[in-house]
Amino acid sequence: MIGDRVKEMRMKKQLSLSELAERTKITKSYLSNIERNISTNPTIDVIQKLASGFKVHPSVLLNWKEDKKESQSTNGSLEYIKYRINSMDNEQLRELKDYVDVIEWKRGKIPLSDLIKFI
């Protein structure tokens, strides 16, 4: 059940209910009800807040797939990035693109002259 997974992840990350409540903006009492399987059908919004609080993709929280971040999988990192990109506005996306350009420049994949136009 979802409550067991939430409690397992919270304990694994050594978070108190209060800390998780602060991270997710979900009340401590509702989190407790989820963990004790009293509330067994949280909304998508709650699942997304929990996933964000745990810094995982919602599918990991729902146990639909293995926690790839824990196994240091590149694919898991990509899933996490995709998840985070979906919540970004246009300004944040442009800033992210600039960061990617700097990384590419550091690896020698784009010339410095191309990078300067972004500065």
C-alpha positions as CSV (number, residue, x, y, z in Angstrom):
1,M,0.0,0.0,0.0
2,I,1.0,3.6,-0.5
3,G,1.3,4.3,3.2
4,D,3.8,1.5,3.7
5,R,5.9,2.9,0.9
6,V,5.7,6.5,2.2
7,K,6.8,5.4,5.7
8,E,9.6,3.3,4.3
9,M,10.9,6.1,2.2
10,R,10.6,8.6,5.0
11,M,12.5,6.3,7.4
12,K,15.1,5.6,4.7
13,K,15.8,9.3,4.3
14,Q,15.7,9.8,8.1
15,L,12.9,12.4,8.0
16,S,10.4,13.0,10.8
17,L,6.8,13.5,10.0
18,S,7.2,17.2,10.8
19,E,10.2,17.5,8.4
20,L,8.3,15.7,5.6
21,A,5.2,17.9,6.3
22,E,7.4,21.0,6.0
23,R,9.0,19.8,2.7
24,T,5.7,18.9,1.1
25,K,3.3,21.4,2.6
26,I,1.0,18.5,3.6
27,T,-0.3,18.4,7.2
28,K,1.4,16.1,9.6
29,S,-1.9,14.5,10.5
30,Y,-2.7,13.7,6.9
31,L,0.8,12.2,6.4
32,S,0.3,10.1,9.5
33,N,-3.1,8.9,8.1
34,I,-1.4,8.0,4.8
35,E,1.4,6.1,6.6
36,R,-1.1,4.2,8.8
37,N,-3.2,3.3,5.7
38,I,-6.2,5.2,7.0
39,S,-6.0,7.4,3.9
40,T,-5.4,4.9,1.1
41,N,-6.2,7.0,-2.0
42,P,-4.2,10.3,-1.9
43,T,-4.8,12.7,-4.8
44,I,-2.3,13.1,-7.7
45,D,-1.4,16.5,-6.2
46,V,-0.5,14.8,-2.9
47,I,1.5,12.1,-4.7
48,Q,3.4,14.8,-6.6
49,K,4.1,16.8,-3.4
50,L,5.4,13.6,-1.7
51,A,7.6,12.7,-4.6
52,S,9.0,16.2,-4.7
53,G,9.6,16.0,-0.9
54,F,11.5,12.7,-1.3
55,K,13.2,13.9,-4.5
56,V,12.0,11.0,-6.6
57,H,9.7,10.5,-9.6
58,P,6.1,9.8,-8.5
59,S,6.3,6.4,-10.1
60,V,9.0,5.5,-7.6
61,L,6.8,6.5,-4.8
62,L,3.9,4.4,-6.2
63,N,6.3,1.5,-6.5
64,W,5.6,1.2,-10.2
65,K,9.3,0.8,-10.9
66,E,12.5,0.5,-9.1
67,D,14.1,3.5,-7.5
68,K,16.7,4.2,-10.1
69,K,18.2,7.1,-8.3
70,E,19.2,4.7,-5.5
71,S,20.9,2.4,-8.0
72,Q,22.7,5.4,-9.6
73,S,21.2,4.7,-12.9
74,T,21.6,7.2,-15.7
75,N,18.0,6.4,-16.8
76,G,16.7,7.3,-13.3
77,S,18.5,10.6,-13.5
78,L,16.9,11.3,-16.8
79,E,13.5,10.4,-15.5
80,Y,14.0,12.8,-12.5
81,I,15.1,15.6,-14.9
82,K,12.1,15.0,-17.1
83,Y,9.8,15.2,-14.1
84,R,11.4,18.5,-12.9
85,I,11.4,20.1,-16.4
86,N,7.6,19.6,-16.6
87,S,7.1,22.0,-13.7
88,M,9.4,24.8,-15.0
89,D,8.3,28.0,-16.6
90,N,9.9,29.5,-19.8
91,E,12.5,31.5,-17.9
92,Q,13.6,28.5,-15.9
93,L,13.9,26.5,-19.1
94,R,16.1,29.1,-20.7
95,E,18.3,29.2,-17.6
96,L,18.5,25.4,-17.7
97,K,19.5,25.5,-21.4
98,D,22.3,28.0,-20.5
99,Y,23.6,25.5,-17.9
100,V,23.6,22.7,-20.4
101,D,25.5,24.9,-22.9
102,V,28.1,25.5,-20.3
103,I,28.5,21.8,-19.6
104,E,28.8,21.1,-23.3
105,W,31.4,23.8,-23.6
106,K,33.4,22.3,-20.7
107,R,33.4,19.0,-22.5
108,G,34.6,20.7,-25.7
109,K,31.4,20.0,-27.6
110,I,30.7,23.6,-28.5
111,P,33.2,26.4,-29.3
112,L,33.7,29.2,-26.8
113,S,32.6,31.7,-29.4
114,D,29.2,30.0,-29.4
115,L,29.0,30.1,-25.6
116,I,29.8,33.8,-25.4
117,K,26.6,34.8,-27.1
118,F,24.7,33.4,-24.1
119,I,26.5,35.5,-21.6
